[in-house]
Structures are given as structure tokens and as C-alpha cells.
């Protein structure tokens, strides 16, 4: 039963990447998220057992208050079209509650390991094709537009799983090979945010626990992986278009013209702050960003979770949302203190990415991984209470 639960959770984690993969290579649009949703729901109805705790119920209460704020804002939003689409997309976040009450911490660990293997396999298939494509080789891909967005989901998920393997799983030969492969693929993906955040959080953990980490397996492994990667970048005479693209994209961050992507986001942030001042406490209403800022009642967002929530739900909605996201961290630190804070790094990584990419309803992995500290705490309490 644990294997089945872990398998379903694994599919749920990697579904954004696998959906793009099947669409690109096989021209098949498989709604893996929906399939996982249906299968997991069926499993719960017939085989599920409730594993919640008092802390889980507290999280549920905060989540319901958060949802109440969303539905309340619908009453005064100027959006009449996109608001319905965005409300439906909230299912992505609500469904995470299922994992809180019917899955265990051990299920997450198994799912993370299997998901890492899947992403590595996808990477070995995808990047040779991608290198050939961007080098001018072309190809007969009916959905070649997928190339433009694939790297974002792949980079985000690969970075998440790298940190999970690095901090949550035991160090073995298999996990070391997975870590090496994931890091190489993160570099090749061209996803700047995930790459920089992975390096930042790993270095931060080493600095804060320098004495403990200096000769640890993790430090040796990361140093080896980083050294090999830097050597390839600096000295190896190899033509890797994906690597050249990554270097070019990262270099833009340190130039005067940071590129269309970053410039657009800065513009959205400035406009968002102006609109926030007009409705500080209650916001402009759910799904209203596109209509007010861009002039189109469709999917637009400031690429910043905090600003998006503040813009649409107001300061009250923002406080509730941050309370929802901080509550698991509070529980974890209350139970373990700061000695295991590195277990939270994958969650911090997702929150950091939420400040520069995607919309509220896209951050299902953030809300999913907000559950892990609660389940970890529950597993610890059950172990020492029994």
C-alpha cells in the first residue's frame, strides 16, 4: 500500500514535466495531474486511512480561512471571465490537503526518490534532442513551442529534487549518481532561478554549519559535482548549445539590459505596487491583475506570490497566506529546534522561486511541500510516543 501511495505522489510531483515531455515527443496531451487526482481520490474512498493530527487540523483551519478570503474577494473583483478559470485552478492547491490527512512522511521520501529517477531519465532523453534543436538541427516536432516552456518546469522540479535528495535522503551510491545527474541537468536547463537558488541554499547551509559540513559526505559530493561542472564550462573544448544558452542567460542578470523576461517582471512589480496602494487592506479581487494592469481579462500575474496575493486579496489575505506558509515551519522548529533546519531547505527553495515565477494557482508544489514539515513532525511524535 505504501508503494502505491508513493507512486501516486511521485506522478503528482513530476506531472508538469512528464506532460510537456509526452506532448513534445509523442504529440500526446496526457492530463497526468487530473489522472493522479482521480486515482488518488478513488484510493482514499476505498482504501485510505486518516492519519491527521491536531496540528493538521490547525493547518486545515488556516487553509479554510485562506479560501474564505478568496471567495469573499470574488464578490468585488472586476474580472468576469478569468476569475472563474482561476477559481477552478485553485483545485491544485486544495487537493494538497489530501496528502496531509492520508499520506505519511515515509510516502514522501519514497516518492521523492522515484521522482528523481524519472527526472534523470527524462533529462537523458530530452537534452540531446534539445541541444540538436537549438543548434539549428531543427526537427519534426509538432509541438516545438513546448521547448520554450519545458526548461522552466524541468529546472524547478530538478532543483527541488536535488535539494530533497541532498538533505532528506540518505547518501548512497545511487543518490550520489542522481545528485550528479540532476545538477548537470539544472545547469543545462537554462532556468536561472532554480540554478541560482540551489547554489545559494547549499552554500548557505555550508556556511552556517561550516565545522559540521567541512568533511561531510554532502560537502564532498557537492564540491565534486561543482568542480566537474566548472571545469567543463571553463576548460573543456566541447560544443554544448544548452550550456552556452545558460551562460548567456545568467550573464544577462549582470548586464544593464537584463533581457525581456526580467525587464517585464520589474515593470509588473512597479505597477503592482501602485495598484496595491489603492486597495491596501482588501485588494482588487481575485483574478483582477490582468484586467487592471494589462487591460485584458485573462491570465496575467506579477510573477511574485506575495505581491499577487496582496494585489488581489489585500493585506488581510496576505497575512493569512503567509500564516499558512509559515505555520509548518513553526511546528517543525518547535519540535526539532534549529538543529534540523536544513530539512526545510527544499520548502524554502520553492518559496524563493514563488517570488520570481508563476501565479498563485501554479504553486501546488509549494503548498504540497508545506505539508512535509507537518508530516515529519507527526512521524517523530508517533515514534517517540509509542
C-alpha positions in Angstrom: 0.0 0.0 0.0 2.9 2.4 0.8 4.4 1.7 -2.7 1.1 2.6 -4.3 0.7 5.8 -2.3 4.3 6.8 -3.1 3.8 6.0 -6.8 0.8 8.3 -7.0 2.5 11.0 -5.1 5.6 10.6 -7.4 3.4 11.1 -10.5 1.8 14.1 -8.9 5.2 15.7 -8.3 6.7 15.2 -11.8 3.4 15.5 -13.8 4.2 19.1 -15.1 7.5 17.8 -16.7 6.0 14.5 -18.0 3.0 16.3 -19.6 5.4 18.5 -21.6 7.6 15.5 -22.4 4.8 13.4 -23.8 3.4 16.4 -25.7 6.8 17.2 -27.3 8.0 13.7 -28.2 4.7 11.9 -28.8 2.2 14.7 -29.5 0.0 13.3 -26.7 -1.5 15.6 -24.2 -1.9 13.4 -21.1 -3.6 15.2 -18.2 -1.4 13.5 -15.6 -2.4 15.8 -12.8 -6.1 15.0 -13.4 -5.4 11.3 -13.6 -3.4 11.4 -10.4 -6.3 13.4 -8.8 -8.9 10.8 -9.8 -6.8 7.8 -8.9 -5.8 9.2 -5.5 -9.4 10.1 -4.8 -10.5 6.6 -5.6 -7.8 5.2 -3.4 -8.8 7.3 -0.5 -12.5 6.4 -0.8 -11.9 2.7 -0.8 -8.5 2.1 0.9 -7.5 5.3 2.7 -7.0 5.7 6.4 -7.0 9.0 8.2 -3.5 9.9 9.6 -4.1 13.5 10.6 -3.2 15.2 13.9 -4.1 18.2 15.9 -1.6 20.3 14.0 -3.0 19.1 10.7 -6.4 20.4 11.8 -4.9 23.8 12.7 -3.4 23.9 9.2 -6.8 23.0 7.7 -8.5 25.8 9.6 -5.9 28.4 8.3 -6.4 27.0 4.8 -10.1 27.3 5.0 -9.8 31.0 6.2 -7.5 31.5 3.2 -10.1 30.0 0.9 -12.8 32.1 2.5 -10.8 35.2 1.7 -10.5 34.1 -1.9 -14.3 33.5 -2.3 -15.0 36.8 -0.5 -12.9 38.7 -2.9 -14.8 37.2 -5.9 -17.8 39.4 -4.8 -16.0 42.6 -5.7 -13.5 41.6 -8.4 -13.8 43.5 -11.7 -12.9 40.3 -13.5 -15.9 38.5 -15.0 -14.1 35.9 -17.2 -10.7 34.9 -15.9 -11.8 34.8 -12.2 -13.8 31.6 -13.0 -10.7 30.0 -14.6 -8.5 30.9 -11.7 -11.1 29.7 -9.1 -11.2 26.3 -10.9 -7.4 26.2 -10.8 -7.5 26.5 -7.0 -8.2 22.8 -7.0 -4.5 22.3 -7.5 -3.9 23.8 -4.0 -6.9 22.4 -2.3 -6.0 18.9 -3.4 -2.8 19.1 -1.4 -4.9 18.7 1.8 -5.5 15.1 0.7 -1.8 14.3 1.2 -1.9 16.0 4.6 -4.6 13.7 6.0 -4.0 10.4 4.1 -0.3 10.2 3.4 2.8 9.7 5.7 6.2 11.2 5.7 7.7 7.9 4.5 5.5 8.1 1.4 7.0 11.4 0.5 10.6 10.1 0.9 9.9 7.2 -1.4 8.1 9.4 -3.9 11.0 11.9 -3.9 13.4 9.1 -4.7 11.3 7.7 -7.6 10.6 11.2 -8.9 14.3 11.9 -9.0 15.0 8.8 -11.1 12.2 9.8 -13.5 13.6 13.3 -14.0 17.0 11.9 -14.6 15.7 9.6 -17.3 13.7 12.4 -18.9 16.9 14.6 -18.8 19.0 12.0 -20.6 16.4 11.7 -23.3 15.5 15.4 -23.6 18.8 17.3 -23.5 20.5 15.6 -26.5 17.4 16.4 -28.6 17.2 20.0 -27.2 20.9 20.6 -28.0 20.3 19.4 -31.5 17.2 21.6 -31.8 18.7 24.9 -30.6 22.0 24.3 -32.5 20.0 24.7 -35.8 19.3 21.0 -36.4 15.6 21.6 -36.2 13.4 18.5 -36.1 9.9 17.5 -36.9 8.3 18.3 -33.6 4.6 19.2 -34.0 4.7 21.0 -30.6 8.1 22.6 -30.8 6.7 25.6 -28.8 7.0 23.3 -25.8 10.7 23.8 -25.9 10.2 27.4 -24.8 8.5 26.5 -21.6 9.8 23.0 -20.8 13.0 24.3 -19.3 11.2 26.2 -16.6 9.2 23.3 -15.2 12.2 20.9 -15.6 14.6 23.3 -13.9 12.2 24.0 -11.0 11.4 20.3 -10.4 15.0 19.1 -10.9 16.3 21.8 -8.4 13.7 20.7 -5.9 14.5 17.1 -6.2 18.3 17.8 -6.0 17.8 19.5 -2.6 15.4 16.8 -1.4 18.0 14.1 -2.3 20.8 16.2 -0.8 19.1 16.9 2.6 16.2 14.4 3.1 17.6 11.1 1.7 20.5 9.0 2.9 23.7 9.4 0.9 24.3 6.2 -1.1 26.0 5.5 -4.5 22.6 5.7 -6.2 21.6 9.0 -4.6 25.1 10.4 -5.5 24.7 9.5 -9.1 21.2 11.0 -9.1 22.6 14.2 -7.5 25.3 14.5 -10.1 22.9 14.0 -13.0 20.3 16.4 -11.5 22.8 19.2 -11.0 24.2 18.8 -14.6 20.6 19.0 -16.0 19.8 22.0 -13.8 22.8 23.8 -15.4 21.8 22.7 -18.9 18.2 23.7 -18.4 18.8 27.4 -18.6 16.4 28.0 -15.7 18.3 30.8 -13.9 16.2 31.0 -10.8 16.3 27.3 -9.8 20.1 27.1 -10.6 21.0 30.1 -8.5 18.7 29.2 -5.6 20.1 25.7 -5.5 23.7 27.0 -5.3 22.6 29.7 -2.8 20.9 27.4 -0.3 23.6 24.7 -0.4 26.3 27.3 0.2 24.3 28.9 2.9 23.9 25.6 4.8 27.6 25.0 4.5 28.4 28.5 5.8 26.0 28.2 8.8 27.3 24.8 9.7 30.9 25.0 8.4 32.5 22.8 11.1 30.0 20.1 10.7 29.9 20.2 6.9 33.5 20.7 6.1 34.3 16.9 5.7 30.8 15.6 5.4 29.7 13.4 2.5 27.4 16.2 1.3 30.2 18.7 1.1 32.5 16.3 -0.7 29.8 15.3 -3.2 28.7 18.9 -3.9 32.3 20.1 -4.2 33.0 17.2 -6.7 29.9 17.9 -8.7 30.6 21.7 -8.8 34.2 21.2 -9.7 33.4 18.9 -12.6 30.7 21.3 -13.9 33.0 24.4 -13.6 35.8 22.5 -15.4 33.6 21.6 -18.3 32.3 25.2 -18.5 35.7 26.9 -18.3 38.2 24.5 -19.9 36.6 21.7 -21.8 36.5 22.2 -25.6 33.0 21.0 -26.1 30.2 22.5 -28.0 27.1 22.3 -25.8 24.4 24.7 -27.0 22.3 24.3 -23.9 25.2 25.2 -21.7 26.0 28.2 -23.8 22.4 29.3 -23.6 22.5 29.0 -19.8 25.7 31.1 -19.6 24.2 33.7 -21.8 21.0 33.9 -19.7 22.9 34.1 -16.4 25.2 36.8 -17.9 22.1 38.9 -18.6 21.5 39.3 -14.9 24.7 41.2 -14.6 24.3 43.4 -17.6 22.5 46.8 -18.0 19.8 45.2 -20.2 18.7 42.2 -18.2 16.5 40.8 -21.0 12.8 40.9 -21.8 11.8 38.4 -19.1 13.4 40.3 -16.2 12.5 43.7 -17.5 8.9 42.8 -17.9 8.8 41.4 -14.3 10.3 44.6 -12.9 7.7 46.6 -14.8 4.9 44.4 -13.4 6.3 44.8 -9.9 6.3 48.6 -10.1 2.7 48.7 -11.5 1.6 46.2 -8.9 2.9 48.4 -6.0 1.0 51.4 -7.5 -2.3 49.5 -7.6 -1.8 48.0 -4.1 -1.7 51.5 -2.6 -5.3 52.0 -4.0 -6.7 48.9 -2.1 -4.2 48.0 0.6 -6.4 46.1 3.0 -8.8 44.1 0.8 -7.2 44.1 -2.6 -8.8 44.4 -6.0 -10.4 41.0 -6.1 -9.4 37.5 -7.2 -8.2 37.3 -10.8 -8.2 41.1 -11.3 -4.5 41.6 -12.1 -4.7 41.1 -15.9 -7.8 43.3 -16.3 -6.4 46.2 -14.3 -2.7 46.2 -15.2 -2.6 44.8 -18.7 -6.2 45.6 -19.8 -7.1 42.0 -20.6 -9.4 39.8 -18.5 -7.1 36.8 -18.8 -4.1 35.1 -17.2 -1.6 37.7 -16.1 0.3 38.0 -12.8 3.2 39.9 -11.3 5.5 36.8 -11.1 5.6 37.3 -7.3 3.4 35.3 -4.9 3.4 37.9 -2.2 2.6 40.8 -4.5 -0.1 38.9 -6.3 -1.9 37.9 -3.1 -1.6 41.5 -1.8 -2.8 42.9 -5.1 -5.9 40.6 -5.3 -6.7 39.7 -1.7 -5.3 42.7 0.2 -3.2 42.9 3.3 -5.6 40.7 5.2 -5.4 38.0 2.6 -1.6 38.3 2.6 -1.3 37.9 6.3 -3.5 34.7 6.2 -1.5 33.3 3.2 1.9 33.9 5.0 0.5 32.4 8.2 -0.5 29.3 6.2 3.0 29.0 4.8 4.9 29.8 8.0 2.8 27.6 10.2 4.6 24.3 9.1 8.0 25.9 9.7 6.9 27.0 13.2 5.7 23.4 14.0 9.0 21.9 12.7 11.2 24.3 14.7 9.0 23.8 17.8 9.7 20.0 17.6 13.3 19.8 16.4 14.7 23.3 17.2 17.1 24.6 14.7 19.4 21.6 14.5 17.4 20.1 11.6 16.6 23.4 9.8 18.2 22.0 6.6 15.3 19.7 6.2 13.3 22.8 5.4 15.6 23.9 2.6 13.5 22.3 -0.3 10.5 24.2 1.1 12.4 27.5 1.3 13.7 26.9 -2.3 10.1 26.6 -3.5 9.1 29.8 -1.7 12.1 31.7 -3.1 11.0 30.6 -6.6 7.5 31.8 -5.9 8.9 35.3 -5.6 10.0 35.4 -9.2 7.9 33.0 -11.2 4.3 31.8 -11.8 0.9 32.6 -10.4 -0.7 31.6 -7.1 -2.5 28.6 -8.6 0.7 27.3 -10.2 2.4 26.9 -6.8 1.0 23.5 -6.0 4.5 22.1 -5.2 4.9 24.9 -2.6 1.7 24.0 -0.9 2.4 20.3 -1.2 5.8 20.7 0.4 4.4 22.9 3.1 2.8 19.6 4.3 6.1 17.7 4.7 7.2 19.5 7.9 3.9 18.7 9.5 4.1 15.0 8.5 7.7 14.9 9.6 6.7 16.3 13.0 3.9 13.8 13.2 6.1 10.8 12.4 8.6 12.0 15.0 6.0 12.3 17.7 4.5 8.9 16.9 7.9 7.3 17.1 8.8 8.6 20.5 5.3 8.4 22.0 5.0 4.7 21.2 
